[in-house]
Amino acid sequence: LEPLGAPPADGDCEIAISALPPSGGAPPHSLAPPCDLLLGVAEFDPATRTRHTPVAELLRATVGGGAASARFPRPRPGLACLVSVCAAPAEHADFTPLPWGASPASVPSASYRLHLRHLTPHHATAAPSGPGPGAIAVPADGVMPVASGLPRLKPRPRLSGGGASGTGVDVRSGNPGEVNIVDVAGYIAGQGRTLVGVSFAYRYVVGFSGNAGAPGPKFALQLVDQAAGEGGGESVHTLFQSPEAGCTPSWDRATGGSPTNYSAPVAVQEWCNAGPLRGERQSLRLVFTNGRRNIHLAGAVSGCDLGITLVFEPHAGSASGG
């Protein structure tokens, strides 16, 4: 990260990217850059979990070329700027995919330099100590219902667009080819407890159902065990992995479906052994892997409440533990 020099009189923010020569790979690619680098910027409001793009076009930087830059008004207080950099084939270049199973050592490493004006990078800070406000303690008997209606399901925004979303009646998993996360709001105070089971029920309907073939869309329910303190990290436990959905039941009228053409309810009861949990707080999330199609996820009866219940080992001496 480097400053861009003297700030302009209007106080606008500016960001620029320079592509550096790639390194490594077999054979070396320093004389024939394999790709350009694309930079996108979004402004994110943590309070409303909404974003917009102050820079409409992606900035494209080519190795050996000048820096690509853009200016935009300063974000209002409380907003954060999210920056994404990805690689893409150079314009007018032939693109040959790597053979399946190619060694990472055979692939060159792309690098870049960001230049900033009126923007300050965030610095890593210690995670908050304790389970956090609103964290719900696991009951002594270990049986814990988790609210999972539509207002509690929070899709994470994607800097590049698309992403999962709530439709008002169900959760849309995003667009084909995407992997998207939907967080279940709220924290669990389960340090030292062991999760032994989960139950819930869902229905689904398949979008883009004309895109036949594999892979189909699927989703996982995961428990994230978040350790406190700087560098504490997190452990992810997959509690349930759905099978890949085919092309039916279809959401699309063109293939004889409708937006309410849900499957029959699917009841899930999975046993596991996650723990003892070491973090001071835990959370749940849905991870959608869309493949060639997407899915809309709903509850078993109406609306989007999945009826999630977690089952922990009971504390010694509790009523269900005798």
C-alpha positions in Angstrom: 0.0 0.0 0.0 1.4 3.4 -1.0 0.0 6.9 -0.7 -0.9 8.7 -4.0 0.8 12.0 -3.1 -0.8 15.4 -2.5 -4.5 15.1 -1.9 -6.8 17.1 -4.3 -8.5 20.2 -3.1 -12.0 18.6 -3.2 -11.0 15.9 -0.7 -12.2 13.0 -2.9 -10.9 9.5 -2.2 -8.7 7.9 -4.8 -7.5 4.3 -5.3 -5.2 2.9 -7.9 -3.7 -0.5 -8.7 -0.4 -1.4 -10.4 0.3 -4.9 -11.6 3.7 -6.2 -10.8 5.6 -8.8 -12.8 4.4 -12.4 -11.8 6.9 -14.6 -10.1 7.5 -18.4 -10.2 5.7 -20.9 -12.3 7.1 -23.4 -14.7 8.3 -22.1 -17.1 8.7 -18.6 -15.7 6.1 -16.2 -17.0 7.8 -12.9 -16.3 8.3 -12.1 -20.0 4.7 -13.1 -21.0 2.3 -11.9 -18.3 -0.5 -14.5 -18.2 -3.2 -12.2 -16.9 -4.4 -8.7 -16.0 -5.6 -7.7 -12.5 -9.1 -6.3 -11.9 -9.9 -4.1 -8.9 -13.5 -3.4 -7.6 -14.6 -1.1 -4.8 -17.8 -1.2 -2.8 -19.0 0.8 0.2 -20.6 -1.3 2.9 -22.9 -0.1 5.7 -22.6 -2.5 8.6 -25.8 -1.2 10.2 -28.1 -2.1 7.3 -25.8 -4.7 5.6 -26.2 -3.0 2.3 -23.6 -2.0 -0.2 -23.3 0.2 -3.3 -20.5 0.7 -5.8 -19.0 4.2 -5.9 -16.7 3.0 -8.8 -19.0 1.6 -11.5 -16.3 0.0 -13.7 -13.6 -2.5 -12.6 -10.1 -1.1 -12.9 -7.9 -3.2 -15.1 -4.1 -3.1 -14.6 -1.6 -4.7 -17.0 1.9 -5.8 -16.2 4.2 -3.2 -17.7 1.4 -0.6 -18.0 0.6 2.4 -15.8 -1.6 2.4 -12.7 -5.3 2.2 -13.2 -7.1 4.6 -10.9 -10.5 6.0 -9.9 -11.7 8.8 -7.7 -14.9 8.9 -5.7 -16.5 11.0 -2.9 -15.5 10.3 0.7 -17.8 7.8 2.3 -20.0 9.1 5.1 -18.9 8.2 8.7 -19.7 4.6 9.5 -19.2 3.2 6.1 -16.4 0.9 5.1 -14.8 0.5 1.7 -14.4 -3.1 0.5 -11.7 -3.8 -2.1 -11.5 -6.9 -4.2 -8.7 -7.9 -6.6 -8.9 -10.8 -9.0 -7.1 -12.0 -12.0 -8.5 -12.2 -15.6 -7.0 -13.1 -19.0 -5.3 -10.2 -20.6 -7.4 -8.4 -23.2 -7.1 -10.1 -26.7 -5.0 -12.9 -25.2 -5.5 -16.5 -25.8 -6.8 -18.3 -22.8 -5.8 -21.9 -22.2 -7.1 -23.6 -19.1 -4.7 -25.5 -16.9 -5.0 -29.3 -17.1 -6.9 -30.8 -14.2 -4.6 -31.6 -11.3 -1.9 -29.1 -12.3 0.6 -28.5 -9.5 0.3 -25.1 -7.8 4.1 -24.8 -8.2 3.6 -24.7 -12.0 1.3 -21.6 -11.7 2.8 -18.1 -11.5 2.0 -15.9 -8.6 0.5 -12.5 -9.4 1.2 -9.6 -7.2 0.1 -5.9 -7.2 0.6 -2.6 -5.4 -2.4 -0.5 -4.2 -2.2 3.2 -4.0 -4.5 5.1 -1.7 -5.6 8.7 -1.0 -7.9 9.6 1.9 -8.3 5.9 2.6 -6.7 4.1 5.6 -6.4 0.3 5.8 -8.0 -1.4 8.7 -5.6 -2.9 11.1 -6.2 -6.3 12.8 -7.6 -6.0 16.3 -8.2 -8.5 19.0 -11.6 -10.2 18.9 -13.9 -9.1 21.6 -13.5 -11.0 24.9 -16.5 -12.9 26.2 -19.4 -14.4 24.3 -20.7 -10.9 23.3 -24.0 -9.1 24.0 -27.1 -11.2 23.3 -25.3 -14.6 23.3 -27.7 -17.3 24.5 -26.4 -19.8 26.9 -26.9 -23.5 26.2 -29.6 -24.9 28.5 -28.5 -27.4 31.1 -30.5 -30.2 29.4 -28.7 -29.4 26.1 -31.8 -28.9 23.9 -31.6 -25.5 22.2 -34.1 -24.2 19.6 -32.5 -21.6 17.3 -34.7 -18.9 15.8 -34.2 -19.2 12.0 -37.0 -17.3 10.4 -36.3 -15.0 7.4 -35.5 -11.9 9.6 -32.8 -14.0 11.3 -31.1 -15.1 8.0 -28.5 -12.6 6.9 -27.0 -13.1 3.4 -23.4 -11.8 3.2 -22.9 -9.3 0.4 -20.6 -10.1 -2.5 -18.3 -7.3 -3.6 -18.6 -8.4 -7.3 -22.4 -8.5 -7.3 -24.9 -11.3 -7.1 -25.0 -13.3 -3.9 -27.7 -14.8 -1.8 -30.8 -12.8 -0.8 -34.1 -12.9 1.0 -37.1 -12.8 -1.3 -39.7 -12.1 1.4 -40.8 -15.8 1.4 -37.6 -17.8 1.1 -33.9 -17.5 0.7 -32.4 -17.4 -2.8 -29.0 -19.0 -3.0 -27.6 -16.6 -5.6 -26.6 -17.2 -9.2 -25.2 -20.3 -10.9 -21.5 -20.8 -10.1 -21.5 -18.8 -6.9 -20.7 -20.0 -3.4 -22.6 -17.8 -0.9 -23.0 -17.6 2.9 -26.1 -16.8 4.9 -25.5 -16.2 8.6 -28.1 -17.1 11.2 -28.2 -14.0 13.4 -27.2 -14.3 17.0 -24.5 -16.0 19.1 -24.5 -19.1 21.2 -22.5 -19.2 24.5 -21.5 -22.9 24.4 -17.9 -22.9 25.5 -17.0 -26.3 27.0 -20.1 -28.0 25.7 -20.3 -30.7 23.0 -22.8 -30.6 20.2 -24.1 -34.1 19.5 -27.1 -33.5 17.1 -29.1 -31.1 15.0 -32.6 -31.3 13.5 -34.5 -29.0 11.2 -36.8 -29.3 8.1 -36.8 -27.5 4.8 -38.3 -27.3 1.3 -36.7 -26.1 -1.9 -37.3 -25.2 -5.5 -34.7 -25.1 -8.2 -34.0 -22.0 -10.4 -32.2 -21.9 -13.7 -33.7 -25.4 -14.1 -33.0 -25.4 -17.9 -29.3 -25.7 -17.1 -29.3 -29.4 -17.0 -26.3 -31.5 -15.8 -23.9 -31.6 -12.9 -23.0 -30.1 -10.6 -26.3 -29.2 -9.1 -26.9 -26.8 -6.2 -26.5 -27.9 -2.6 -26.2 -26.3 0.8 -24.5 -27.0 4.2 -25.4 -26.1 7.7 -22.3 -25.2 9.7 -21.4 -24.3 13.3 -18.6 -21.8 13.6 -16.7 -22.0 16.9 -15.1 -18.6 17.4 -12.1 -18.3 19.8 -11.5 -15.1 21.6 -8.5 -12.9 21.4 -6.2 -11.8 18.6 -5.3 -14.7 16.4 -7.8 -17.0 18.1 -9.2 -18.1 14.8 -12.3 -20.2 14.3 -13.2 -23.9 13.8 -15.9 -24.8 11.4 -18.1 -27.9 12.0 -20.3 -29.1 9.1 -23.5 -30.4 10.7 -25.4 -31.2 7.5 -24.6 -31.4 3.8 -27.5 -31.7 1.4 -27.4 -33.8 -1.7 -27.1 -31.9 -5.0 -30.5 -30.9 -6.3 -31.5 -31.9 -9.8 -33.6 -29.8 -12.2 -36.9 -30.4 -10.3 -39.0 -29.1 -8.7 -38.6 -26.2 -11.0 -39.0 -22.5 -10.2 -39.1 -21.5 -13.8 -42.4 -21.2 -15.7 -40.5 -22.1 -19.0 -39.9 -25.6 -17.7 -43.4 -26.0 -16.2 -42.6 -24.8 -12.7 -43.5 -21.8 -10.5 -41.9 -19.8 -7.6 -44.0 -21.7 -5.1 -43.4 -25.2 -6.6 -41.6 -26.4 -3.5 -40.5 -29.9 -2.8 -42.1 -32.0 -0.2 -40.7 -31.2 3.3 -37.3 -32.8 4.0 -36.8 -33.6 7.7 -33.2 -33.6 8.9 -31.9 -35.3 12.0 -28.1 -35.6 12.1 -25.9 -36.8 14.9 -22.4 -35.4 15.3 -19.6 -34.9 17.8 -18.5 -31.3 17.8 -16.6 -30.3 20.9 -15.9 -29.7 23.5 -16.3 -26.2 21.9 -13.3 -24.0 22.8 -14.6 -20.6 21.6 -16.4 -18.2 23.9 -19.2 -17.9 21.3 -20.6 -19.9 18.4 -22.8 -19.1 15.4 -24.6 -21.0 12.6 -24.5 -20.4 8.9 -25.8 -21.8 5.6 -23.2 -22.2 2.8 -24.7 -22.5 -0.7 -22.7 -24.0 -3.5 -24.8 -23.4 -6.6 -23.2 -25.3 -9.5 -25.2 -25.0 -12.7 -28.4 -24.0 -11.0 -29.6 -22.3 -7.8 -32.2 -23.1 -5.1 -34.7 -21.2 -3.1 -34.8 -22.5 0.5 -38.0 -22.4 2.6 -39.2 -23.8 5.9 -41.2 -27.1 6.0 -44.6 -25.5 6.4 -44.7 -21.8 5.5 -42.3 -18.9 5.5 -38.6 -19.6 5.9 -38.3 -20.8 9.5 -36.2 -23.9 9.4 -37.1 -25.0 12.9 -33.4 -25.6 13.9 -32.8 -27.4 17.1 -29.3 -28.1 18.5 -28.7 -30.9 20.9 -25.7 -30.7 23.3 -24.6 -33.2 25.8 -26.5 -32.3 29.0 -24.7 -31.0 32.1 -24.3 -33.6 34.8 -27.2 -33.6 37.1 -29.7 -32.1 34.6 -33.2 -33.6 34.3 -32.4 -35.3 31.0 -29.0 -36.5 32.0 -30.1 -39.1 34.5 
